[in-house]
Amino acid sequence: MQDFIDALEHAERQGKQYPAAELDQKFQPQVVAAQNLIQPNLEVKVFDASASEPNALRQAIVDTRRGQRWRAVVNVERIHGKGAPSHGIAVDVSGGRGKVSVLAVDSVWGCTDTLSVMTAALKGVKNATLTILNTGTQKDVINCKTFALANAKAMAANDDLIVDLHKKNLKGKIVGTSDTINNVDVTIARGSDVLDTSFFQHTTSKDVFDNLPGHIREPLEESFVQNFREIEAGGKRRAYNASIQQERLKYLRDALLFADSEYRS
């Protein structure tokens, strides 16, 4: 893990984007465990899910009783991008009276893999309602796991907001594009209509950032300017908010400290 951190820091000094996706996936269990230790009320689970094998995630949703809530990062198989590491989203699940509400925050706008996998996971789950909240903060296939964990942490930090969204989800009152897929009621909504600033602090694209609602954009402007730079990504020079890189480094350093403390004990 230290070698990974060193490589990321070196790439940052060189103004390059490190191809971190596979190592993010490798170290994800340690990274999530460390954040759960640091924030005892976080309790983020990790699931791998595909359209053909969503069973573990489905069973966890089925087992959610009235009054129970839990959150997870879900590694989503890339159905439409074979060869790339899995995508990552944050999910919050709440049990109601004979119903279950599932909220998914996806940092990639309109990811068809997320829609395919999540509706497959909910197929056959009675009275399940799914809303996918797209933020558009991510513009690459490299930072999925970091965005997913950051969004799960934002869900935990905004408990009242998420509880209110679950209530609206169960009543079909989140405004978006609604459909029924695999007998699952699903709404795809614009995250900036209902989520707060903390879900947008790592917005990578200036165009996306500039088009955020003022109440979200304005508190983040100073941080965005501080982290905005040109980097080399995919052989091209791109303007990019690099705060997600800093978030990854923070998570990895926390995980390394956690591993060291476990070793000493």
C-alpha positions as CSV (number, residue, x, y, z in Angstrom):
1,M,0.0,0.0,0.0
2,Q,2.9,2.4,0.7
3,D,4.2,1.8,-2.8
4,F,0.7,2.8,-4.2
5,I,0.7,6.0,-2.1
6,D,4.3,6.8,-3.3
7,A,3.3,6.2,-6.9
8,L,0.2,8.5,-6.5
9,E,2.2,11.2,-4.9
10,H,4.9,11.0,-7.7
11,A,2.2,11.2,-10.4
12,E,0.7,14.2,-8.7
13,R,4.1,16.0,-8.7
14,Q,4.5,15.2,-12.4
15,G,1.1,16.5,-13.2
16,K,-0.2,13.2,-14.3
17,Q,-3.2,11.0,-13.5
18,Y,-2.2,7.6,-12.1
19,P,-4.1,4.6,-13.4
20,A,-5.3,3.7,-10.0
21,A,-8.5,1.8,-10.6
22,E,-7.2,-1.8,-10.2
23,L,-5.3,-1.0,-7.0
24,D,-8.3,0.9,-5.7
25,Q,-10.2,-2.3,-6.1
26,K,-7.4,-4.4,-4.5
27,F,-7.2,-2.2,-1.4
28,Q,-10.9,-1.4,-1.1
29,P,-11.6,-3.7,1.9
30,Q,-8.8,-2.1,4.0
31,V,-9.8,1.4,3.0
32,V,-13.5,0.9,3.9
33,A,-12.5,-0.9,7.1
34,A,-10.3,2.0,8.2
35,Q,-13.1,4.6,7.6
36,N,-15.5,2.4,9.5
37,L,-13.1,2.3,12.4
38,I,-12.5,6.1,12.3
39,Q,-16.2,6.8,12.1
40,P,-18.0,4.1,14.2
41,N,-21.5,5.1,13.0
42,L,-20.4,4.9,9.4
43,E,-20.8,1.1,9.1
44,V,-20.3,0.9,5.3
45,K,-20.7,-2.5,3.8
46,V,-19.1,-3.7,0.5
47,F,-20.9,-5.7,-2.2
48,D,-19.9,-6.9,-5.6
49,A,-22.9,-7.1,-8.0
50,S,-23.5,-7.9,-11.6
51,A,-26.7,-8.3,-13.6
52,S,-26.2,-12.1,-13.5
53,E,-25.0,-12.4,-9.9
54,P,-26.6,-9.8,-7.6
55,N,-27.6,-12.4,-5.0
56,A,-25.6,-11.1,-1.9
57,L,-26.9,-7.5,-2.4
58,R,-30.4,-8.7,-3.1
59,Q,-30.5,-10.9,0.0
60,A,-29.3,-8.0,2.2
61,I,-32.1,-5.8,0.8
62,V,-34.7,-8.6,1.4
63,D,-33.5,-9.0,5.0
64,T,-34.0,-5.2,5.7
65,R,-36.8,-5.0,8.3
66,R,-39.0,-2.1,9.1
67,G,-37.0,0.6,10.9
68,Q,-33.7,-0.8,9.7
69,R,-31.2,1.3,7.7
70,W,-27.8,0.5,6.2
71,R,-25.4,1.8,3.6
72,A,-22.9,0.3,1.3
73,V,-20.5,0.8,-1.6
74,V,-21.5,-1.5,-4.5
75,N,-19.0,-2.5,-7.1
76,V,-21.0,-2.6,-10.3
77,E,-20.0,-4.9,-13.1
78,R,-19.3,-3.0,-16.3
79,I,-21.7,-4.7,-18.7
80,H,-21.1,-2.0,-21.3
81,G,-17.4,-1.6,-20.7
82,K,-15.8,-5.0,-20.6
83,G,-12.2,-5.1,-19.5
84,A,-12.4,-2.1,-17.2
85,P,-12.5,-2.5,-13.4
86,S,-15.9,-2.4,-11.9
87,H,-17.8,0.9,-11.4
88,G,-18.7,2.0,-7.8
89,I,-21.8,3.6,-6.3
90,A,-23.1,4.4,-2.8
91,V,-26.3,2.8,-1.7
92,D,-28.5,3.6,1.3
93,V,-31.4,1.1,2.2
94,S,-34.3,1.7,4.5
95,G,-37.0,-0.7,5.5
96,G,-40.6,0.5,5.8
97,R,-44.0,-1.0,6.5
98,G,-43.9,-3.9,4.1
99,K,-41.7,-1.8,1.7
100,V,-38.1,-1.1,1.1
101,S,-36.5,2.0,-0.2
102,V,-33.2,2.0,-2.0
103,L,-31.3,5.2,-2.8
104,A,-28.2,5.0,-5.0
105,V,-25.8,7.9,-5.5
106,D,-23.9,7.5,-8.8
107,S,-21.1,10.0,-9.6
108,V,-21.3,9.2,-13.3
109,W,-24.2,10.7,-15.2
110,G,-26.5,8.2,-16.8
111,C,-24.5,5.0,-16.2
112,T,-26.4,2.2,-17.8
113,D,-24.4,-0.4,-15.9
114,T,-25.7,1.0,-12.6
115,L,-29.3,0.8,-13.9
116,S,-28.9,-2.8,-15.2
117,V,-27.2,-4.1,-12.1
118,M,-29.4,-2.4,-9.5
119,T,-32.7,-3.4,-11.1
120,A,-31.4,-7.0,-11.4
121,A,-30.6,-6.9,-7.7
122,L,-34.1,-5.8,-6.9
123,K,-35.9,-8.2,-9.2
124,G,-38.3,-10.2,-7.2
125,V,-38.0,-8.1,-4.1
126,K,-41.5,-7.2,-3.0
127,N,-42.5,-3.6,-2.8
128,A,-39.0,-2.3,-3.5
129,T,-38.6,1.3,-4.8
130,L,-35.3,2.4,-6.3
131,T,-34.1,6.0,-7.0
132,I,-30.7,6.6,-8.7
133,L,-29.4,10.1,-8.0
134,N,-26.9,11.1,-10.6
135,T,-24.4,13.8,-9.7
136,G,-22.2,14.0,-12.8
137,T,-19.2,14.7,-10.6
138,Q,-17.0,12.0,-12.1
139,K,-15.7,12.2,-15.7
140,D,-13.4,9.1,-15.9
141,V,-13.3,5.4,-15.1
142,I,-10.4,5.7,-12.6
143,N,-11.9,7.2,-9.5
144,C,-15.1,5.1,-9.0
145,K,-14.2,3.5,-5.7
146,T,-13.1,6.8,-4.1
147,F,-16.2,8.6,-5.3
148,A,-18.4,5.7,-4.0
149,L,-16.9,5.9,-0.5
150,A,-17.0,9.7,-0.4
151,N,-20.7,9.5,-1.3
152,A,-21.4,6.8,1.3
153,K,-19.7,9.1,3.9
154,A,-21.8,12.0,2.7
155,M,-25.0,9.9,3.2
156,A,-24.0,9.1,6.7
157,A,-23.2,12.8,7.5
158,N,-26.5,14.0,6.2
159,D,-28.8,11.6,8.0
160,D,-31.9,13.9,8.1
161,L,-31.7,14.5,4.4
162,I,-31.4,10.8,3.5
163,V,-34.3,9.9,5.9
164,D,-36.4,12.5,4.1
165,L,-35.4,11.2,0.7
166,H,-36.4,7.6,1.7
167,K,-39.8,8.9,2.7
168,K,-40.2,10.6,-0.6
169,N,-38.9,7.6,-2.5
170,L,-41.5,5.3,-0.9
171,K,-44.2,7.7,-1.9
172,G,-42.9,8.2,-5.4
173,K,-42.3,11.9,-4.8
174,I,-38.7,12.3,-6.0
175,V,-38.9,14.2,-9.3
176,G,-37.1,12.5,-12.1
177,T,-37.6,10.0,-15.0
178,S,-39.7,7.1,-13.7
179,D,-40.0,3.6,-15.1
180,T,-40.7,0.0,-14.2
181,I,-37.8,-2.4,-15.0
182,N,-37.8,-6.1,-13.9
183,N,-41.0,-5.2,-12.0
184,V,-39.0,-2.7,-10.0
185,D,-40.2,0.9,-9.7
186,V,-37.2,3.1,-10.5
187,T,-36.7,6.8,-10.7
188,I,-33.5,8.4,-12.2
189,A,-33.1,11.9,-10.8
190,R,-30.7,14.8,-11.0
191,G,-28.7,14.7,-7.7
192,S,-28.2,18.5,-7.6
193,D,-32.0,18.9,-7.2
194,V,-32.1,17.1,-3.9
195,L,-28.6,16.5,-2.5
196,D,-26.4,19.0,-0.6
197,T,-23.0,20.4,-1.1
198,S,-21.1,17.5,0.4
199,F,-22.0,15.3,-2.6
200,F,-20.4,17.7,-5.0
201,Q,-17.1,18.7,-3.4
202,H,-15.0,16.5,-5.7
203,T,-16.7,17.6,-9.0
204,T,-13.9,17.1,-11.5
205,S,-15.2,19.1,-14.5
206,K,-15.3,22.9,-14.6
207,D,-18.3,22.8,-17.0
208,V,-20.3,20.6,-14.6
209,F,-19.2,22.7,-11.6
210,D,-20.2,26.0,-13.3
211,N,-23.6,24.6,-13.9
212,L,-24.4,23.5,-10.4
213,P,-27.1,25.4,-8.5
214,G,-25.7,28.5,-6.7
215,H,-26.4,27.1,-3.2
216,I,-24.2,24.1,-4.0
217,R,-21.5,25.8,-6.1
218,E,-20.8,28.9,-4.1
219,P,-19.6,27.2,-0.8
220,L,-17.2,25.0,-2.9
221,E,-15.7,27.7,-5.2
222,E,-12.6,28.4,-3.0
223,S,-11.8,24.7,-2.7
224,F,-12.4,24.1,-6.4
225,V,-10.0,26.9,-7.5
226,Q,-7.3,25.6,-5.1
227,N,-7.5,22.1,-6.5
228,F,-8.0,23.0,-10.2
229,R,-5.0,22.2,-12.4
230,E,-4.0,20.8,-15.7
231,I,-3.0,17.1,-15.6
232,E,-2.0,14.6,-18.2
233,A,-4.7,11.9,-18.5
234,G,-5.1,9.4,-21.3
235,G,-2.3,11.0,-23.2
236,K,-4.0,14.5,-23.2
237,R,-3.7,17.6,-21.1
238,R,-6.9,18.2,-19.2
239,A,-8.2,20.8,-16.8
240,Y,-9.3,18.9,-13.7
241,N,-10.3,19.4,-10.1
242,A,-7.8,17.1,-8.3
243,S,-9.5,17.0,-4.9
244,I,-10.7,13.4,-5.5
245,Q,-7.0,12.5,-5.8
246,Q,-6.4,14.1,-2.3
247,E,-9.4,12.2,-1.0
248,R,-7.9,8.9,-2.2
249,L,-4.6,9.6,-0.6
250,K,-6.3,10.4,2.7
251,Y,-8.2,7.1,2.6
252,L,-5.1,5.2,1.8
253,R,-3.0,6.9,4.5
254,D,-5.8,6.1,7.0
255,A,-5.8,2.5,5.9
256,L,-2.1,2.2,6.3
257,L,-2.2,3.6,9.8
258,F,-5.0,1.2,10.6
259,A,-2.9,-1.7,9.2
260,D,0.2,-0.6,11.2
261,S,-1.8,-0.4,14.5
262,E,-3.3,-3.8,13.9
263,Y,0.2,-5.2,13.2
264,R,1.6,-3.7,16.5
265,S,-1.3,-5.0,18.5
